[in-house]
């Protein structure tokens, strides 16, 4: 039903306009008590065997919504209603900013992919913190907060900008993510270099501890798929050294070559970060490398090209405790999380693993032992 609706309606709309329209419908449904109960009963069935413990948190399952969909924390309950076990809001910056000028979001339908150059458009950490303070949750879900650098802030002041957002948002975060890997803020990816990343992560960790003295807020870093292998290793080693809680692998890619794109050259040539199915192989490769490097010392989150339960299962076997999706939601529709959950339950039952936790990293460990 949804694929037909997408072809006849959403595909004819500008991609960003379609996103806002669909998101508005989701939020409206979540505000109607009886309706949201029935919607959640269908789209968010609970599978006891998928219950997950990660980052010191208990979740209904391992599958969540990646950052970028709900930038301003306006629809957390709506996404939980549709079955996402955790919702990562943001990216939120220290100051409000409009992002890059439209047109800035493009569908590559034949590739089941998106290109975006949104530029961290959001209301700023003060406004998002106020909204989270006032929030009265309807559905229980884990809320991650993804923070990034304000575009107008020079690189020399980036640490202060991240610290400002941390001080405002840490108390509202079940976990906190430092995003240094979006390709759409000039100079941001330079912060992935260990020489820049070390003082940044150290300052954010200290700020979170000051802001929430009674609770240790888990801290993760999100990296790009375009990092060289030696840089992936360096970030992994730094994360372990600093006592981070996890790494999210991966953000969007600026690469186009070798990704098997079939969309027309005009769309594929748009600048920005590419997400969706073409990113699948590289994101999985980065995840495997990270797990081989850090093992169970960090929580790894697999994201990038996760379309099906089989994709999510491969991420778990590669080393991901948590898995996220976004682009496939655009093409699959509201049944996306339900399909992933039901499929994961079947795959786990058919596997030699008694629990999801036992399955985490099983393939990577097997390859290392071979």
ChimeraX attribute file (.defattr): number of C-alpha atoms within 10 A of each C-alpha:
attribute: neighborCount
match mode: 1-to-1
recipient: residues
	/A:1	6
	/A:2	13
	/A:3	13
	/A:4	9
	/A:5	11
	/A:6	17
	/A:7	12
	/A:8	11
	/A:9	11
	/A:10	20
	/A:11	14
	/A:12	10
	/A:13	13
	/A:14	14
	/A:15	19
	/A:16	16
	/A:17	12
	/A:18	17
	/A:19	15
	/A:20	12
	/A:21	13
	/A:22	15
	/A:23	18
	/A:24	15
	/A:25	11
	/A:26	20
	/A:27	18
	/A:28	14
	/A:29	18
	/A:30	25
	/A:31	13
	/A:32	10
	/A:33	10
	/A:34	10
	/A:35	13
	/A:36	22
	/A:37	15
	/A:38	12
	/A:39	17
	/A:40	19
	/A:41	14
	/A:42	15
	/A:43	20
	/A:44	24
	/A:45	16
	/A:46	17
	/A:47	13
	/A:48	10
	/A:49	15
	/A:50	20
	/A:51	16
	/A:52	20
	/A:53	16
	/A:54	19
	/A:55	19
	/A:56	12
	/A:57	11
	/A:58	14
	/A:59	19
	/A:60	22
	/A:61	25
	/A:62	26
	/A:63	29
	/A:64	27
	/A:65	27
	/A:66	26
	/A:67	23
	/A:68	19
	/A:69	22
	/A:70	19
	/A:71	22
	/A:72	23
	/A:73	23
	/A:74	16
	/A:75	20
	/A:76	28
	/A:77	25
	/A:78	24
	/A:79	26
	/A:80	26
	/A:81	29
	/A:82	24
	/A:83	33
	/A:84	30
	/A:85	29
	/A:86	26
	/A:87	26
	/A:88	27
	/A:89	27
	/A:90	28
	/A:91	26
	/A:92	33
	/A:93	27
	/A:94	26
	/A:95	19
	/A:96	18
	/A:97	17
	/A:98	12
	/A:99	17
	/A:100	15
	/A:101	10
	/A:102	9
	/A:103	12
	/A:104	18
	/A:105	19
	/A:106	20
	/A:107	24
	/A:108	18
	/A:109	15
	/A:110	10
	/A:111	17
	/A:112	21
	/A:113	23
	/A:114	25
	/A:115	24
	/A:116	21
	/A:117	23
	/A:118	23
	/A:119	21
	/A:120	26
	/A:121	22
	/A:122	25
	/A:123	19
	/A:124	23
	/A:125	26
	/A:126	18
	/A:127	18
	/A:128	26
	/A:129	22
	/A:130	13
	/A:131	15
	/A:132	18
	/A:133	12
	/A:134	9
	/A:135	14
	/A:136	9
	/A:137	11
	/A:138	15
	/A:139	17
	/A:140	14
	/A:141	22
	/A:142	20
	/A:143	21
	/A:144	25
	/A:145	27
	/A:146	28
	/A:147	28
	/A:148	24
	/A:149	29
	/A:150	26
	/A:151	23
	/A:152	11
	/A:153	14
	/A:154	13
	/A:155	18
	/A:156	9
	/A:157	11
	/A:158	21
	/A:159	21
	/A:160	17
	/A:161	21
	/A:162	25
	/A:163	22
	/A:164	18
	/A:165	27
	/A:166	31
	/A:167	20
	/A:168	19
	/A:169	25
	/A:170	28
	/A:171	22
	/A:172	21
	/A:173	22
	/A:174	21
	/A:175	23
	/A:176	28
	/A:177	27
	/A:178	24
	/A:179	26
	/A:180	24
	/A:181	26
	/A:182	26
	/A:183	22
	/A:184	21
	/A:185	21
	/A:186	14
	/A:187	16
	/A:188	19
	/A:189	18
	/A:190	14
	/A:191	19
	/A:192	24
	/A:193	15
	/A:194	18
	/A:195	10
	/A:196	15
	/A:197	20
	/A:198	17
	/A:199	13
	/A:200	20
	/A:201	23
	/A:202	14
	/A:203	17
	/A:204	25
	/A:205	24
	/A:206	13
	/A:207	20
	/A:208	25
	/A:209	18
	/A:210	15
	/A:211	18
	/A:212	15
	/A:213	11
	/A:214	9
	/A:215	13
	/A:216	17
	/A:217	22
	/A:218	22
	/A:219	26
	/A:220	27
	/A:221	26
	/A:222	20
	/A:223	23
	/A:224	23
	/A:225	24
	/A:226	19
	/A:227	17
	/A:228	11
	/A:229	14
	/A:230	9
	/A:231	14
	/A:232	23
	/A:233	18
	/A:234	15
	/A:235	22
	/A:236	22
	/A:237	16
	/A:238	16
	/A:239	24
	/A:240	15
	/A:241	10
	/A:242	12
	/A:243	16
	/A:244	20
	/A:245	22
	/A:246	27
	/A:247	24
	/A:248	25
	/A:249	28
	/A:250	27
	/A:251	26
	/A:252	27
	/A:253	24
	/A:254	18
	/A:255	14
	/A:256	14
	/A:257	7
	/A:258	7
	/A:259	14
	/A:260	11
	/A:261	17
	/A:262	14
	/A:263	16
	/A:264	10
	/A:265	9
	/A:266	7
	/A:267	15
	/A:268	20
	/A:269	11
	/A:270	15
	/A:271	17
	/A:272	24
	/A:273	21
	/A:274	27
	/A:275	28
	/A:276	27
	/A:277	20
	/A:278	22
	/A:279	24
	/A:280	19
	/A:281	13
	/A:282	18
	/A:283	25
	/A:284	25
	/A:285	15
	/A:286	24
	/A:287	29
	/A:288	25
	/A:289	19
	/A:290	25
	/A:291	22
	/A:292	18
	/A:293	16
	/A:294	18
	/A:295	17
	/A:296	15
	/A:297	14
	/A:298	23
	/A:299	21
	/A:300	32
	/A:301	26
	/A:302	32
	/A:303	31
	/A:304	31
	/A:305	27
	/A:306	28
	/A:307	24
	/A:308	19
	/A:309	22
	/A:310	14
	/A:311	19
	/A:312	26
	/A:313	23
	/A:314	20
	/A:315	30
	/A:316	28
	/A:317	21
	/A:318	29
	/A:319	32
	/A:320	32
	/A:321	27
	/A:322	26
	/A:323	26
	/A:324	29
	/A:325	24
	/A:326	22
	/A:327	24
	/A:328	20
	/A:329	17
	/A:330	22
	/A:331	21
	/A:332	17
	/A:333	16
	/A:334	19
	/A:335	15
	/A:336	22
	/A:337	29
	/A:338	21
	/A:339	18
	/A:340	23
	/A:341	26
	/A:342	16
	/A:343	17
	/A:344	25
	/A:345	18
	/A:346	12
	/A:347	15
	/A:348	17
	/A:349	14
	/A:350	10
	/A:351	11
	/A:352	10
	/A:353	14
	/A:354	12
	/A:355	15
	/A:356	23
	/A:357	19
	/A:358	12
	/A:359	21
	/A:360	25
	/A:361	25
	/A:362	17
	/A:363	17
	/A:364	20
	/A:365	17
	/A:366	11
	/A:367	11
	/A:368	9
	/A:369	7
	/A:370	6
